[in-house]
């Protein structure tokens, strides 16, 4: 049988034959030292190869892939693999390597040179070029092929850089981009792409971005941060190779540079010792356009938009119901969806399209989950269509949550090893605890310190650098902890022997927290909750209104004066202004509830407090349209608040989304509502006690 199979395809098939269980893409990619995207793409061709041998590739969402055939068929397949015509590269790999070769130089390449380098016949290369022509034209470039001249990609430098970005997004994992041991990569395609995007400059540029973030904190998402890193690295690399933009390629908007943008460019240029022409200065300065300084709010007590939170809670509830799995207590899922859905809404509203190169693979691997999430979105969102590309990203959040739910009984004690000067170990620790709650981080230390700790005291070492120990004794990740690395960690945890904690002999809770730490933390939470509940009061609110239309400022003024009389604020006017500013930013009314939630933090406020103001009759004020307000919940806090207090105040806002909770606020008396708060926070404390949430 004449079948062409690449060496890597043979390796994958042989691994699947020898495996007695399902294998995940992460396991395969780790074994072969290639990206998971490379494996995903390879599986599409492998399926066709296997079909020619009468073997089926089974894919099971959440468990992995496995060959399905009779034992004698698998034996025959193994024999045939020895004799098949093995090629050095697959057709897809050759085409990527050809593009890399053509984009890294500004001169033609001879056809026989490509044939020799890629170990392929000239007719094969010609066929590859025919297939590449549509990709090149789609990216606004021209593939020039002339006898005696050679082959060349022609186009502006700016368009070439965009093409390189697309190649990196389609073929490289974020974890590979941020791995400082890529010199050992055996995958030539990945190595060539990393050279093309200027991987050798990544860590120097990333240090620049960390310093900028320390100076001007930004709200860039992880994806946007990685995208900026790639674009800066490509720009620096191309300039060092003498491939600069022409002045005509710079837009009128880019020539108008802000002082902040110029400062960021100058810092990068100083660190990298760059001396670039004005058009490159304008271009690179323009790359920082989304690096918007985060203005720490003086007034907000809640970290999330209540309407977005309501949407997320409804989505999680629907998906949980459809899957018959309780995901509603998963804080990481809620926080991850909040961040993603906010940017998703902005993109859809602005008519922006997001590429998701793994869409088809996600639909195949998570077929049932994709349909469940899509149907839940259709029930909630009526005003616009959410594209499948966005649904696929949401599916990944829910997929990770299902994996956490499956592994939540597994507790692993880990040491986190970070080098000084590369990122913040504290930030990475927060990410790990959020994405993998079954990991208990005992310490954030250097390898020198870690090597002196008894192995009996921990199960796992997580490091951002290569360590002088066998690779199966630790797991290496980037300081950003990408989604690929989360999956990698989950797999690693499954494969290690976890020391089982025991309660015999008074040994008690096995974690990074001592009993004293646990009691102290629970005591702090309890004290804050008790103070807030004890201070809670209900106040009637008489409003002078014309046909039910009330003046918002007078309402806010009355509420603040009441709180001032009770001693919860030093002065009234600054708080009134802050509350009015928040209302101007967006209505504080919870849709279809009759309740408005007003919250602020200020130096004029002493201790945190909570109060409910009830109108004698429903009112509405300008900007609320048809919504009638019957009560206002007011939350006040000092400007500086510790993490525990903010967490508890955020829990109060979540309670408002519980079915029937707002109705009870409206109908029940003060003591009944205090008991209602107490009952709900009893569960909150129990969650802290049993360790299912970090302290």
GIRA-V511005 format. One record per pair of residues at least 6 apart in sequence whose C-alpha atoms are under 8 Angstrom apart, sorted by the first residue. I is the first residue (numbers start at 1). J is the second residue. D is the distance in whole Angstrom. If there is no record, write none. Layout:
BEGIN
i=I j=J d=D
i=I j=J d=D
END
This chain:
BEGIN
i=1 j=84 d=8
i=2 j=84 d=7
i=2 j=85 d=7
i=3 j=49 d=8
i=3 j=84 d=6
i=3 j=85 d=7
i=4 j=84 d=7
i=4 j=85 d=5
i=4 j=86 d=6
i=4 j=87 d=7
i=5 j=49 d=8
i=5 j=84 d=7
i=5 j=85 d=6
i=5 j=86 d=5
i=5 j=87 d=6
i=5 j=90 d=7
i=6 j=86 d=5
i=6 j=87 d=5
i=6 j=88 d=6
i=6 j=89 d=5
i=6 j=90 d=6
i=7 j=86 d=6
i=7 j=87 d=6
i=7 j=88 d=6
i=7 j=89 d=7
i=9 j=42 d=7
i=9 j=46 d=7
i=10 j=81 d=7
i=12 j=28 d=7
i=13 j=46 d=8
i=14 j=78 d=7
i=16 j=23 d=7
i=16 j=66 d=6
i=16 j=67 d=6
i=17 j=67 d=7
i=17 j=74 d=7
i=17 j=78 d=8
i=21 j=66 d=7
i=22 j=63 d=6
i=22 j=64 d=5
i=22 j=65 d=5
i=22 j=66 d=5
i=23 j=63 d=7
i=23 j=64 d=5
i=23 j=65 d=5
i=23 j=66 d=7
i=24 j=63 d=7
i=24 j=64 d=4
i=24 j=65 d=6
i=25 j=36 d=6
i=25 j=39 d=7
i=25 j=40 d=7
i=25 j=64 d=7
i=25 j=65 d=8
i=26 j=36 d=6
i=26 j=487 d=7
i=26 j=488 d=6
i=26 j=491 d=8
i=27 j=488 d=8
i=27 j=491 d=7
i=28 j=36 d=8
i=28 j=39 d=7
i=29 j=35 d=6
i=29 j=36 d=5
i=29 j=38 d=8
i=29 j=39 d=6
i=33 j=185 d=6
i=33 j=186 d=7
i=33 j=187 d=7
i=34 j=185 d=8
i=34 j=186 d=8
i=34 j=187 d=6
i=34 j=190 d=8
i=35 j=171 d=8
i=35 j=172 d=7
i=35 j=173 d=6
i=35 j=176 d=7
i=36 j=173 d=7
i=36 j=484 d=8
i=37 j=170 d=8
i=37 j=171 d=6
i=37 j=172 d=7
i=37 j=173 d=7
i=37 j=358 d=8
i=38 j=171 d=7
i=38 j=172 d=8
i=40 j=361 d=7
i=47 j=56 d=7
i=47 j=57 d=6
i=50 j=56 d=6
i=50 j=57 d=7
i=53 j=73 d=8
i=53 j=77 d=7
i=54 j=69 d=8
i=54 j=73 d=8
i=55 j=67 d=7
i=55 j=68 d=6
i=55 j=69 d=5
i=55 j=73 d=7
i=55 j=74 d=8
i=56 j=67 d=6
i=56 j=68 d=5
i=56 j=69 d=7
i=57 j=65 d=7
i=57 j=66 d=6
i=57 j=67 d=5
i=57 j=68 d=6
i=58 j=65 d=6
i=58 j=66 d=5
i=58 j=67 d=6
i=58 j=68 d=6
i=59 j=65 d=5
i=59 j=66 d=7
i=59 j=364 d=8
i=59 j=365 d=7
i=60 j=365 d=7
i=61 j=365 d=5
i=61 j=366 d=5
i=61 j=367 d=7
i=62 j=365 d=8
i=62 j=366 d=8
i=62 j=399 d=8
i=62 j=403 d=8
i=88 j=118 d=8
i=88 j=119 d=7
i=89 j=118 d=8
i=91 j=128 d=7
i=93 j=189 d=6
i=94 j=118 d=7
i=94 j=128 d=8
i=95 j=128 d=6
i=95 j=129 d=8
i=95 j=132 d=7
i=96 j=189 d=7
i=97 j=189 d=6
i=97 j=192 d=7
i=98 j=114 d=7
i=100 j=192 d=7
i=100 j=193 d=7
i=100 j=196 d=7
i=102 j=108 d=8
i=102 j=109 d=7
i=102 j=151 d=8
i=102 j=152 d=6
i=102 j=153 d=6
i=103 j=153 d=7
i=103 j=160 d=7
i=103 j=164 d=8
i=104 j=196 d=6
i=106 j=152 d=8
i=107 j=152 d=6
i=108 j=149 d=7
i=108 j=150 d=5
i=108 j=151 d=5
i=108 j=152 d=5
i=108 j=153 d=8
i=109 j=150 d=5
i=109 j=151 d=5
i=109 j=152 d=6
i=110 j=149 d=7
i=110 j=150 d=4
i=110 j=151 d=6
i=111 j=122 d=7
i=111 j=125 d=8
i=111 j=150 d=6
i=111 j=151 d=7
i=112 j=122 d=7
i=114 j=125 d=7
i=115 j=121 d=6
i=115 j=122 d=6
i=115 j=125 d=6
i=133 j=142 d=8
i=133 j=143 d=6
i=136 j=142 d=6
i=136 j=143 d=7
i=137 j=143 d=8
i=139 j=159 d=7
i=139 j=163 d=6
i=140 j=155 d=7
i=140 j=159 d=7
i=141 j=153 d=7
i=141 j=154 d=6
i=141 j=155 d=5
i=141 j=156 d=8
i=141 j=159 d=7
i=141 j=160 d=8
i=142 j=153 d=6
i=142 j=154 d=5
i=142 j=155 d=6
i=143 j=151 d=7
i=143 j=152 d=6
i=143 j=153 d=5
i=143 j=154 d=6
i=144 j=150 d=8
i=144 j=151 d=6
i=144 j=152 d=5
i=144 j=153 d=6
i=144 j=154 d=7
i=145 j=151 d=5
i=145 j=152 d=7
i=156 j=245 d=8
i=156 j=249 d=8
i=157 j=243 d=7
i=157 j=244 d=7
i=157 j=245 d=6
i=157 j=246 d=8
i=158 j=245 d=6
i=158 j=249 d=7
i=161 j=231 d=8
i=161 j=234 d=7
i=161 j=235 d=8
i=164 j=196 d=7
i=164 j=197 d=7
i=164 j=234 d=8
i=165 j=197 d=8
i=165 j=230 d=7
i=165 j=231 d=7
i=167 j=193 d=8
i=168 j=193 d=7
i=168 j=194 d=8
i=168 j=197 d=7
i=169 j=357 d=8
i=170 j=357 d=6
i=171 j=190 d=7
i=172 j=190 d=7
i=172 j=193 d=8
i=173 j=484 d=7
i=174 j=226 d=7
i=174 j=482 d=6
i=174 j=484 d=7
i=175 j=477 d=7
i=175 j=478 d=7
i=175 j=481 d=8
i=175 j=482 d=6
i=175 j=484 d=7
i=175 j=485 d=6
i=176 j=182 d=7
i=177 j=194 d=7
i=177 j=199 d=7
i=178 j=202 d=8
i=178 j=203 d=8
i=178 j=478 d=6
i=179 j=477 d=7
i=179 j=478 d=6
i=180 j=465 d=7
i=181 j=466 d=7
i=182 j=191 d=8
i=185 j=191 d=7
i=196 j=234 d=7
i=197 j=230 d=7
i=197 j=233 d=6
i=197 j=234 d=5
i=197 j=237 d=7
i=198 j=233 d=5
i=198 j=234 d=6
i=198 j=236 d=8
i=198 j=237 d=5
i=199 j=233 d=7
i=201 j=233 d=6
i=201 j=237 d=8
i=202 j=229 d=7
i=202 j=230 d=8
i=202 j=233 d=6
i=204 j=272 d=8
i=205 j=229 d=7
i=205 j=232 d=8
i=205 j=233 d=7
i=205 j=268 d=7
i=205 j=272 d=8
i=206 j=229 d=7
i=207 j=422 d=7
i=207 j=423 d=8
i=208 j=267 d=8
i=208 j=268 d=6
i=208 j=271 d=7
i=210 j=423 d=7
i=212 j=264 d=7
i=216 j=293 d=6
i=216 j=294 d=7
i=217 j=293 d=6
i=217 j=294 d=6
i=218 j=291 d=6
i=218 j=292 d=6
i=218 j=293 d=5
i=218 j=294 d=5
i=219 j=291 d=8
i=219 j=292 d=7
i=219 j=293 d=7
i=219 j=294 d=6
i=220 j=290 d=7
i=220 j=291 d=7
i=220 j=292 d=8
i=222 j=480 d=8
i=228 j=287 d=7
i=228 j=288 d=8
i=231 j=287 d=8
i=232 j=284 d=7
i=232 j=287 d=7
i=235 j=284 d=7
i=238 j=244 d=7
i=239 j=276 d=8
i=244 j=280 d=7
i=245 j=279 d=7
i=245 j=280 d=6
i=246 j=279 d=7
i=247 j=279 d=5
i=250 j=279 d=6
i=250 j=282 d=7
i=250 j=283 d=7
i=254 j=282 d=6
i=254 j=283 d=6
i=254 j=285 d=8
i=254 j=286 d=6
i=255 j=279 d=8
i=255 j=282 d=6
i=257 j=282 d=7
i=257 j=285 d=7
i=257 j=286 d=8
i=261 j=285 d=5
i=261 j=286 d=7
i=261 j=288 d=6
i=261 j=289 d=7
i=262 j=285 d=6
i=264 j=285 d=7
i=264 j=288 d=8
i=265 j=281 d=7
i=265 j=284 d=7
i=265 j=285 d=5
i=269 j=275 d=7
i=298 j=600 d=8
i=298 j=601 d=6
i=298 j=602 d=6
i=298 j=639 d=6
i=299 j=578 d=6
i=299 j=579 d=8
i=299 j=582 d=8
i=299 j=599 d=7
i=299 j=600 d=4
i=299 j=601 d=4
i=299 j=602 d=6
i=299 j=639 d=8
i=300 j=599 d=6
i=300 j=600 d=5
i=300 j=601 d=6
i=301 j=599 d=6
i=301 j=600 d=6
i=301 j=601 d=6
i=301 j=635 d=8
i=301 j=636 d=8
i=301 j=637 d=7
i=301 j=646 d=7
i=301 j=649 d=7
i=301 j=650 d=8
i=302 j=599 d=8
i=302 j=646 d=7
i=302 j=649 d=7
i=302 j=650 d=6
i=302 j=653 d=8
i=303 j=650 d=7
i=304 j=338 d=8
i=306 j=590 d=8
i=306 j=653 d=8
i=307 j=590 d=7
i=308 j=338 d=7
i=308 j=341 d=8
i=308 j=342 d=7
i=309 j=338 d=7
i=309 j=654 d=8
i=310 j=657 d=6
i=311 j=380 d=8
i=312 j=334 d=7
i=312 j=337 d=7
i=312 j=338 d=7
i=313 j=328 d=7
i=313 j=334 d=7
i=313 j=657 d=8
i=314 j=380 d=8
i=315 j=376 d=6
i=315 j=377 d=7
i=315 j=380 d=7
i=316 j=327 d=7
i=316 j=328 d=6
i=316 j=334 d=8
i=317 j=327 d=8
i=317 j=328 d=6
i=318 j=376 d=6
i=319 j=372 d=6
i=319 j=373 d=6
i=319 j=376 d=6
i=320 j=326 d=5
i=320 j=327 d=6
i=320 j=328 d=7
i=322 j=372 d=7
i=323 j=372 d=8
i=327 j=333 d=8
i=327 j=401 d=7
i=327 j=402 d=8
i=327 j=405 d=8
i=330 j=401 d=7
i=331 j=434 d=8
i=332 j=401 d=8
i=332 j=434 d=5
i=332 j=435 d=6
i=333 j=397 d=6
i=333 j=398 d=7
i=333 j=401 d=6
i=336 j=397 d=7
i=337 j=394 d=7
i=337 j=397 d=7
i=340 j=394 d=8
i=344 j=390 d=7
i=347 j=353 d=7
i=347 j=354 d=8
i=348 j=386 d=8
i=354 j=389 d=7
i=354 j=390 d=7
i=355 j=389 d=7
i=356 j=389 d=5
i=356 j=390 d=8
i=356 j=392 d=8
i=356 j=393 d=8
i=359 j=388 d=8
i=359 j=389 d=6
i=359 j=392 d=6
i=362 j=370 d=8
i=362 j=392 d=6
i=362 j=395 d=8
i=363 j=370 d=6
i=363 j=392 d=7
i=366 j=395 d=8
i=366 j=399 d=8
i=369 j=395 d=7
i=369 j=399 d=8
i=370 j=391 d=7
i=370 j=392 d=7
i=370 j=395 d=6
i=373 j=391 d=7
i=373 j=394 d=8
i=373 j=395 d=7
i=374 j=391 d=6
i=377 j=386 d=8
i=400 j=487 d=8
i=404 j=436 d=7
i=404 j=437 d=7
i=404 j=438 d=8
i=407 j=438 d=7
i=408 j=437 d=7
i=408 j=438 d=6
i=408 j=692 d=8
i=409 j=438 d=7
i=410 j=438 d=6
i=411 j=438 d=5
i=411 j=439 d=6
i=411 j=440 d=7
i=411 j=498 d=8
i=412 j=438 d=6
i=412 j=439 d=5
i=412 j=440 d=6
i=412 j=458 d=8
i=412 j=459 d=6
i=412 j=460 d=7
i=412 j=493 d=8
i=412 j=498 d=6
i=412 j=499 d=8
i=413 j=439 d=6
i=413 j=440 d=5
i=413 j=441 d=6
i=413 j=442 d=7
i=413 j=457 d=8
i=413 j=458 d=5
i=413 j=459 d=5
i=413 j=460 d=6
i=413 j=511 d=7
i=413 j=512 d=8
i=414 j=439 d=7
i=414 j=440 d=6
i=414 j=441 d=5
i=414 j=442 d=6
i=414 j=443 d=8
i=414 j=458 d=6
i=414 j=459 d=6
i=414 j=460 d=5
i=414 j=461 d=5
i=414 j=462 d=7
i=415 j=441 d=6
i=415 j=442 d=6
i=415 j=443 d=5
i=415 j=444 d=6
i=415 j=445 d=7
i=415 j=450 d=7
i=415 j=458 d=7
i=415 j=460 d=6
i=415 j=461 d=5
i=415 j=462 d=6
i=416 j=425 d=8
i=416 j=429 d=8
i=416 j=441 d=7
i=416 j=442 d=8
i=416 j=443 d=6
i=416 j=444 d=5
i=416 j=445 d=6
i=416 j=461 d=6
i=416 j=462 d=5
i=416 j=463 d=6
i=417 j=444 d=6
i=417 j=445 d=5
i=417 j=446 d=5
i=417 j=447 d=6
i=417 j=450 d=7
i=417 j=461 d=7
i=417 j=462 d=6
i=417 j=463 d=5
i=417 j=464 d=7
i=417 j=465 d=8
i=418 j=425 d=6
i=418 j=444 d=7
i=418 j=445 d=7
i=418 j=446 d=6
i=418 j=447 d=8
i=418 j=463 d=6
i=418 j=464 d=6
i=418 j=465 d=7
i=419 j=446 d=6
i=419 j=464 d=7
i=419 j=465 d=7
i=422 j=479 d=8
i=423 j=479 d=6
i=424 j=479 d=8
i=425 j=444 d=7
i=425 j=479 d=8
i=426 j=444 d=8
i=428 j=479 d=6
i=428 j=480 d=7
i=428 j=481 d=7
i=429 j=441 d=7
i=429 j=444 d=8
i=431 j=481 d=7
i=432 j=439 d=8
i=432 j=481 d=8
i=433 j=439 d=7
i=433 j=440 d=7
i=433 j=441 d=8
i=433 j=694 d=7
i=435 j=486 d=7
i=436 j=486 d=8
i=436 j=490 d=8
i=437 j=692 d=7
i=437 j=693 d=7
i=437 j=694 d=7
i=440 j=511 d=6
i=440 j=512 d=6
i=441 j=512 d=6
i=442 j=458 d=8
i=442 j=511 d=7
i=442 j=512 d=4
i=442 j=513 d=8
i=443 j=512 d=8
i=447 j=467 d=8
i=459 j=496 d=8
i=459 j=497 d=8
i=459 j=498 d=6
i=459 j=499 d=7
i=460 j=473 d=7
i=460 j=474 d=6
i=460 j=475 d=8
i=461 j=473 d=7
i=461 j=474 d=5
i=461 j=475 d=6
i=462 j=474 d=6
i=462 j=475 d=5
i=462 j=476 d=6
i=462 j=477 d=7
i=463 j=474 d=7
i=463 j=475 d=6
i=463 j=476 d=5
i=463 j=477 d=6
i=464 j=476 d=6
i=464 j=477 d=5
i=464 j=478 d=5
i=464 j=479 d=6
i=465 j=476 d=6
i=465 j=477 d=8
i=466 j=476 d=7
i=475 j=489 d=7
i=475 j=492 d=8
i=477 j=485 d=6
i=501 j=509 d=7
i=501 j=510 d=6
i=502 j=508 d=7
i=502 j=509 d=8
i=502 j=510 d=8
i=503 j=509 d=7
i=509 j=515 d=8
i=518 j=689 d=8
i=518 j=695 d=8
i=521 j=695 d=7
i=522 j=685 d=7
i=522 j=688 d=7
i=522 j=689 d=8
i=524 j=644 d=8
i=525 j=644 d=7
i=525 j=645 d=8
i=525 j=648 d=8
i=525 j=685 d=8
i=526 j=685 d=8
i=528 j=645 d=7
i=528 j=648 d=8
i=529 j=648 d=7
i=529 j=681 d=8
i=532 j=608 d=7
i=532 j=609 d=6
i=532 j=610 d=6
i=533 j=610 d=8
i=533 j=674 d=6
i=533 j=677 d=7
i=533 j=678 d=8
i=534 j=674 d=8
i=535 j=609 d=6
i=535 j=610 d=7
i=535 j=611 d=8
i=536 j=609 d=7
i=536 j=610 d=5
i=536 j=611 d=5
i=536 j=612 d=8
i=536 j=670 d=8
i=536 j=674 d=8
i=537 j=610 d=7
i=537 j=611 d=5
i=537 j=612 d=6
i=537 j=670 d=6
i=538 j=611 d=6
i=538 j=612 d=5
i=538 j=613 d=6
i=538 j=614 d=7
i=538 j=670 d=6
i=539 j=611 d=8
i=539 j=612 d=6
i=539 j=613 d=5
i=539 j=614 d=6
i=540 j=613 d=6
i=540 j=614 d=5
i=540 j=615 d=6
i=540 j=616 d=7
i=541 j=613 d=6
i=541 j=614 d=6
i=541 j=615 d=5
i=541 j=616 d=6
i=542 j=615 d=6
i=542 j=616 d=6
i=543 j=550 d=7
i=543 j=555 d=7
i=543 j=615 d=7
i=543 j=616 d=8
i=544 j=550 d=7
i=545 j=551 d=7
i=545 j=619 d=8
i=548 j=618 d=7
i=548 j=619 d=5
i=548 j=620 d=6
i=549 j=619 d=6
i=549 j=620 d=5
i=549 j=621 d=5
i=549 j=622 d=8
i=550 j=619 d=6
i=550 j=620 d=6
i=550 j=621 d=5
i=551 j=621 d=6
i=551 j=622 d=8
i=552 j=621 d=6
i=552 j=622 d=8
i=553 j=576 d=8
i=553 j=580 d=7
i=556 j=576 d=6
i=556 j=579 d=7
i=556 j=580 d=8
i=557 j=572 d=7
i=557 j=573 d=8
i=557 j=576 d=6
i=559 j=613 d=8
i=560 j=572 d=6
i=560 j=575 d=7
i=560 j=576 d=7
i=561 j=572 d=6
i=563 j=569 d=7
i=564 j=570 d=7
i=564 j=571 d=7
i=564 j=572 d=7
i=568 j=605 d=6
i=568 j=606 d=6
i=568 j=607 d=7
i=568 j=609 d=7
i=569 j=604 d=6
i=569 j=605 d=4
i=569 j=606 d=6
i=570 j=604 d=5
i=570 j=605 d=6
i=570 j=606 d=8
i=571 j=604 d=6
i=574 j=604 d=8
i=575 j=600 d=7
i=575 j=602 d=7
i=575 j=604 d=7
i=578 j=600 d=7
i=579 j=598 d=7
i=579 j=599 d=7
i=579 j=600 d=6
i=582 j=588 d=8
i=587 j=623 d=8
i=587 j=624 d=7
i=588 j=596 d=5
i=588 j=597 d=5
i=588 j=598 d=6
i=589 j=595 d=6
i=589 j=596 d=4
i=589 j=597 d=6
i=589 j=624 d=8
i=589 j=629 d=8
i=590 j=596 d=6
i=590 j=597 d=7
i=591 j=627 d=8
i=592 j=627 d=7
i=593 j=662 d=7
i=594 j=627 d=7
i=594 j=628 d=6
i=594 j=629 d=4
i=594 j=630 d=5
i=594 j=631 d=7
i=595 j=629 d=6
i=595 j=630 d=6
i=595 j=631 d=5
i=595 j=632 d=6
i=595 j=633 d=7
i=595 j=662 d=7
i=596 j=629 d=7
i=596 j=631 d=7
i=596 j=632 d=5
i=596 j=633 d=6
i=597 j=632 d=6
i=597 j=633 d=5
i=597 j=634 d=6
i=597 j=635 d=8
i=598 j=632 d=7
i=598 j=633 d=6
i=598 j=634 d=5
i=598 j=635 d=6
i=599 j=634 d=6
i=599 j=635 d=5
i=599 j=636 d=6
i=600 j=635 d=7
i=600 j=636 d=5
i=600 j=637 d=6
i=601 j=636 d=6
i=601 j=637 d=5
i=601 j=638 d=5
i=601 j=639 d=5
i=601 j=640 d=8
i=602 j=637 d=7
i=602 j=638 d=5
i=602 j=639 d=4
i=603 j=638 d=5
i=603 j=639 d=5
i=603 j=640 d=8
i=604 j=638 d=7
i=605 j=636 d=7
i=605 j=637 d=6
i=605 j=638 d=5
i=605 j=639 d=8
i=606 j=637 d=7
i=606 j=638 d=6
i=607 j=636 d=8
i=607 j=637 d=6
i=607 j=638 d=6
i=608 j=635 d=7
i=608 j=636 d=5
i=608 j=637 d=4
i=608 j=638 d=7
i=609 j=635 d=6
i=609 j=636 d=5
i=609 j=637 d=7
i=610 j=633 d=7
i=610 j=634 d=6
i=610 j=635 d=5
i=610 j=636 d=7
i=611 j=633 d=6
i=611 j=634 d=5
i=611 j=635 d=7
i=612 j=631 d=7
i=612 j=632 d=6
i=612 j=633 d=5
i=612 j=634 d=6
i=613 j=631 d=6
i=613 j=632 d=5
i=613 j=633 d=6
i=613 j=634 d=8
i=614 j=630 d=6
i=614 j=631 d=4
i=614 j=632 d=7
i=614 j=666 d=8
i=615 j=629 d=8
i=615 j=630 d=5
i=615 j=631 d=6
i=616 j=630 d=8
i=617 j=630 d=7
i=618 j=628 d=6
i=618 j=629 d=5
i=618 j=630 d=5
i=619 j=628 d=5
i=619 j=629 d=5
i=619 j=630 d=7
i=620 j=626 d=8
i=620 j=627 d=7
i=620 j=628 d=5
i=620 j=629 d=6
i=630 j=666 d=8
i=631 j=666 d=7
i=655 j=661 d=7
i=656 j=662 d=6
i=664 j=673 d=8
i=665 j=673 d=7
i=687 j=693 d=6
i=688 j=694 d=7
i=688 j=695 d=6
END
